[in-house]
Structures are given as structure tokens and as C-alpha cells.
Amino acid sequence: MIVRISGENQYELADDDKDHLNELENAVAAAVEAGDEAAFSDTFAALLDFVRQAGTVVADDELEGSDVILPPADMSFAEAGSEFTGEGLIPD
């Protein structure tokens, strides 16, 4: 699975990582829905850190479509309200 962090890199993650990635994204969405900015900051950072640590950077000269595109690390809490809703960012 290819995950892009906007403004950064694309990362290749094992298909086995999809469930954990989905759990982290659900935690971010729950924090946003609860209006908890501190929890959002923590959970969003954990989501991005997981992708960076578990994934392998896709080389710049490789053309790969992204299966998931995550917002940039500097996304504000207000912006998160429109990103982490409904179906979520990670397709089933």
C-alpha cells in the first residue's frame, strides 16, 4: 500500500499495516469529533509517525499512485474538521 503525506514523501507500507493505520486514523477522527484539540495533536502525530517509521520511502524516480493521501503535518485543528469525517481517509 502506498501512503502519501502531503508535502513530504510517499511511503510503501505492508498490507498488514492497513488495520493499524485505520485504527490510528479512527482515533484522529474521534478526537476531532470530540472537539479535543490536544488529543487531535497527539493522535495525528502518532498517525504520521507510524507511516514514517513503518513505511519505506518511495524513491523520487518511481511513479506510484497513492492509495491513501494524508494531510500535511502542519494541518490545523480547524482544517482537520473537514478532513477526518464520514468514510475517513483510508479506504476499506
Secondary structure, 3 states (H helix, E strand, C coil): CEEEECCCCEEECCHHHHHHHHHHHHHHHHHHHCCCHHHHHHHHHHHHHHHHHHCEECCCCCCCCCCEEECCCCCCHHHHHHHCCCCCCCCC
